[in-house]
């Protein structure tokens, strides 16, 4: 009860606000602290990405022989099967006009001449601008 709830104006002015230069110095130190923290976080993220690349390359090295065998098997058996299927379905579409909407929906047209294929395979040539990726040397 001895202390009044409202203090006089003279007492409230005793607690002065920091000057503009002190505020700018505080802001500068805060900005420097944030930049240092950002640098540390970016470095940690870079280390994480480098480890992920290392582990992915190790997995790829282990899987590569199996994948090459699977791809070679697909080129020997799967590609000719698909070519035969597409040829048969387009021939069926030529003889049955009810099947023509399905051929047009999937843009299957009868081949007039030989298809442009890669040498040694029956795959069509890749579109311009898409070159196969080079093999990584161990």
Beta strands, then each sheet from edge to edge (+ up, - down):
end
